Amino acid sequence: MVVAKHAVEVKPVTYSLRKWGRTASADTNTDPAVLLKESRPIIVETDDKIRLLFEQSPDSVKCYLWEMDTGKLAYKGLKGYPLNLEESNVATGDYAMEIRAKWGNGYVLYNTRIIVHDDTE
């Protein structure tokens, strides 16, 4: 992930992969807000563009933002390359970001914590 020219590594938490007739999978089965409670957040501005970089381009990517305080889903199915929080009307706040990337042979879910600021306030 690249935000405001700073690269940040986001690690996968859940995946399923089918290759050579075999399937491998792992699932944390945990609410993203609970999983990321103690993690160091990425600070972004509402007008920042968030670029998601993959070794192989996925067939589709969707992002979800979960409120850190309540664990409730705040924004569902955010899309874009790069992801534009301002176009999605994302309010300032502390969120767990869930990134769902799909390929023809499987999917990966990534989680990271972000704090969104409005630099115009």
FINU-67799 format. One record per residue (C-alpha): x negated, y negated, z; residue number from 1. Coordinates in steps of 0.02 Angstrom, whole numbers, plus 50000, padded with zeros to 5 digits. Layout:
FINU-67799
REC X Y Z NUM
...
end
This chain:
FINU-67799
REC 50000 50000 50000 1
REC 49936 49826 49959 2
REC 50008 49673 50045 3
REC 49940 49497 50016 4
REC 49781 49570 49939 5
REC 49750 49682 50091 6
REC 49750 49871 50066 7
REC 49832 49977 50201 8
REC 49833 50167 50202 9
REC 50000 50246 50242 10
REC 49997 50430 50284 11
REC 50132 50556 50238 12
REC 50242 50626 50376 13
REC 50354 50744 50278 14
REC 50329 50832 50112 15
REC 50385 50974 50000 16
REC 50277 51034 49856 17
REC 50308 51169 49727 18
REC 50156 51225 49630 19
REC 50101 51388 49549 20
REC 50262 51473 49604 21
REC 50236 51429 49788 22
REC 50318 51302 49901 23
REC 50236 51210 50045 24
REC 50326 51091 50161 25
REC 50309 50999 50325 26
REC 50438 50898 50420 27
REC 50416 50788 50574 28
REC 50606 50782 50595 29
REC 50588 50621 50697 30
REC 50673 50452 50682 31
REC 50545 50335 50598 32
REC 50570 50201 50733 33
REC 50528 50328 50871 34
REC 50381 50398 50773 35
REC 50303 50226 50746 36
REC 50342 50144 50914 37
REC 50159 50141 50969 38
REC 50080 50112 50798 39
REC 49997 49951 50743 40
REC 50113 49853 50628 41
REC 50075 49777 50460 42
REC 50118 49592 50461 43
REC 50207 49531 50303 44
REC 50295 49372 50248 45
REC 50469 49380 50172 46
REC 50398 49318 50006 47
REC 50253 49444 50002 48
REC 50255 49576 49866 49
REC 50218 49751 49931 50
REC 50129 49859 49802 51
REC 50139 50046 49827 52
REC 49992 50138 49751 53
REC 49991 50325 49717 54
REC 49861 50440 49639 55
REC 49999 50498 49520 56
REC 50147 50386 49482 57
REC 50306 50458 49559 58
REC 50466 50482 49460 59
REC 50559 50376 49589 60
REC 50526 50277 49748 61
REC 50650 50212 49875 62
REC 50612 50119 50036 63
REC 50715 50109 50194 64
REC 50692 49991 50341 65
REC 50741 50047 50516 66
REC 50755 49923 50661 67
REC 50619 49961 50788 68
REC 50724 49906 50939 69
REC 50883 50003 50899 70
REC 50825 50138 50777 71
REC 50969 50091 50662 72
REC 50952 50091 50474 73
REC 50944 49907 50425 74
REC 50906 49914 50237 75
REC 50942 50064 50127 76
REC 50868 50107 49958 77
REC 50753 49958 49927 78
REC 50673 49979 49756 79
REC 50539 49894 49654 80
REC 50361 49895 49592 81
REC 50306 49791 49682 82
REC 50434 49791 49821 83
REC 50504 49615 49846 84
REC 50578 49591 50020 85
REC 50645 49418 49978 86
REC 50750 49483 49832 87
REC 50825 49613 49951 88
REC 50865 49477 50079 89
REC 50763 49562 50215 90
REC 50775 49462 50377 91
REC 50630 49430 50493 92
REC 50605 49571 50616 93
REC 50509 49724 50672 94
REC 50544 49876 50561 95
REC 50493 50055 50529 96
REC 50472 50072 50341 97
REC 50511 50241 50265 98
REC 50447 50266 50088 99
REC 50525 50411 49991 100
REC 50426 50458 49835 101
REC 50483 50597 49718 102
REC 50390 50692 49583 103
REC 50448 50834 49472 104
REC 50367 50961 49588 105
REC 50414 50888 49757 106
REC 50427 50736 49868 107
REC 50333 50646 50007 108
REC 50400 50534 50145 109
REC 50281 50402 50214 110
REC 50312 50294 50368 111
REC 50231 50133 50426 112
REC 50280 49992 50542 113
REC 50300 49816 50473 114
REC 50339 49649 50553 115
REC 50423 49531 50431 116
REC 50400 49343 50456 117
REC 50479 49201 50359 118
REC 50337 49080 50321 119
REC 50461 48941 50282 120
REC 50528 48936 50461 121
end
